[in-house]
């Protein structure tokens, strides 16, 4: 630990003098001794500044590769954007509170994975219009869905989330594309 320069010590004493103890706590019984005032330095007798050697920046730790939401190939994205993929199951979150919508989403994902579905339609309702007054009374579920899916216990099974085609709900719905189950050597689902 380095010692404070006299100027720094004087400044620190000013800071300490302005601090008041929290309610219900006692002030320290020993006041900290003030640092001696700095001696004036004659300009001609100023020591030359020390030259600091450049320090190499620390080597960053290896980053873990997060799964990107962009894991679909081009043909999947084209089919989804044209509405050519029919969802095998759907979860409708209309009329739910945030808590019940989260539970419904979790149960629906669990059921879709158990059935072996690949594409799930999540109906959230349309997001609020930009010109609507804030705070929004609507659109809370739609705003929270991205975080819910990212932190879900099923996040590893989700390959991608895309906006739905107008025939499947448009801005009021999302496609959730699920990964294929990983098969073990004996052909069993894991």
Order of alpha helices (4+ residues) and beta strands (2+ residues): alpha-alpha-beta-alpha-beta-alpha-beta-beta
